[in-house]
Amino acid sequence: MADTIAETVDLLYTIDQEHLTLDQQIALGTAMATLAQAERLEQINERLRSIHQVLNSWALKATVDGGR
């Protein structure tokens, strides 16, 4: 997903905004807002993965230590 976001950012910032119609400017603004939301969701997802890894390691350690 990160590659798609980066590619989309590149595309959005290459658009010449001075020559857009009002409807196109609104669509571009909407696209940028949606992209910002996707980037934030990706950050949240990365943090959740980290938390998941920690919890899994704790659970594994508890299983190993509890089996003694």
C-alpha positions as CSV (number, residue, x, y, z in Angstrom):
1,M,0.0,0.0,0.0
2,A,2.8,2.4,0.8
3,D,4.1,2.2,-2.8
4,T,0.6,3.1,-4.1
5,I,0.4,6.0,-1.8
6,A,3.8,7.3,-2.8
7,E,3.0,7.0,-6.5
8,T,-0.3,8.8,-6.0
9,V,1.5,11.6,-4.1
10,D,3.9,12.0,-7.0
11,L,1.0,12.1,-9.5
12,L,-1.0,14.7,-7.5
13,Y,2.0,17.0,-7.1
14,T,2.8,17.0,-10.8
15,I,-0.7,18.4,-11.6
16,D,-0.6,22.0,-12.8
17,Q,-3.3,23.4,-10.6
18,E,-3.4,26.8,-12.3
19,H,-5.1,25.3,-15.4
20,L,-7.8,23.3,-13.6
21,T,-11.5,24.0,-13.8
22,L,-13.3,24.6,-10.5
23,D,-14.7,21.1,-10.6
24,Q,-11.2,19.7,-11.2
25,Q,-9.8,21.7,-8.3
26,I,-12.5,20.3,-6.0
27,A,-11.8,16.8,-7.2
28,L,-8.0,17.4,-6.6
29,G,-8.7,18.7,-3.1
30,T,-10.9,15.6,-2.4
31,A,-8.2,13.3,-3.7
32,M,-5.5,15.0,-1.5
33,A,-7.8,14.7,1.5
34,T,-8.4,11.0,0.8
35,L,-4.7,10.4,0.3
36,A,-3.9,12.1,3.7
37,Q,-6.5,9.8,5.3
38,A,-4.9,6.7,3.6
39,E,-1.5,7.8,4.8
40,R,-2.8,8.1,8.3
41,L,-4.4,4.7,8.1
42,E,-1.2,3.2,6.9
43,Q,0.6,4.7,9.9
44,I,-2.0,3.3,12.3
45,N,-1.7,-0.1,10.6
46,E,2.1,-0.1,11.1
47,R,1.7,0.7,14.8
48,L,-0.9,-2.1,15.1
49,R,1.5,-4.6,13.5
50,S,4.2,-3.6,16.0
51,I,1.8,-4.0,18.9
52,H,0.7,-7.4,17.5
53,Q,4.3,-8.6,17.3
54,V,4.9,-7.6,20.9
55,L,1.8,-9.3,22.1
56,N,2.6,-12.4,20.2
57,S,6.1,-12.5,21.6
58,W,4.7,-12.1,25.1
59,A,2.1,-14.9,24.5
60,L,4.9,-17.2,23.2
61,K,7.1,-16.4,26.1
62,A,4.2,-17.1,28.5
63,T,3.5,-20.4,26.8
64,V,7.2,-21.5,27.0
65,D,7.7,-20.3,30.6
66,G,4.3,-21.8,31.6
67,G,5.3,-25.1,30.2
68,R,8.2,-25.6,32.5
